[in-house]
Amino acid sequence: MSSVAFFQHRSPQHQNRPDVPRGLLSKDFVADGEGQSSVNRVALTSMLTNVVARPNFISYELKSDGQLTFEAMQHMSDLPLFAWTLKSQEELDKAKAEGFDGFIFDSFEAKL
């Protein structure tokens, strides 16, 4: 999408390719964090790594969008929120209605 044009470069992590926006994927790791310790599940779900990683955007799993962490990011962060990975037009329509700023989709031709 053309929306990546407004991202700003925020941290030294971007020094090698400052023209490439960087994002983080997140979801409800507490409920679905197989292979992760309890501490990692909470840290990843709460997006505590954002302090160090300083992403340009967050991609949040659509089925985890009701999480308190997602709600907090949506209302308190200036970062764009993308929905991932959408596999149908119905999921895309839901993500639009939920207020996501962008979309990562697979296996179908999206009608934006």
Buried (B, 14 or more C-beta within 10 A) or exposed (E): EEEBEEBEBEEEEBEEEEEEBBBBBBBBBBEEBEEBEEEEBBBBBBBEEBEEBBBBBBBBBBBBBEBEBBEEBBEEEEBBBBBBBBEEEEBBEBBEEBEBBBBBBEEEEEEE
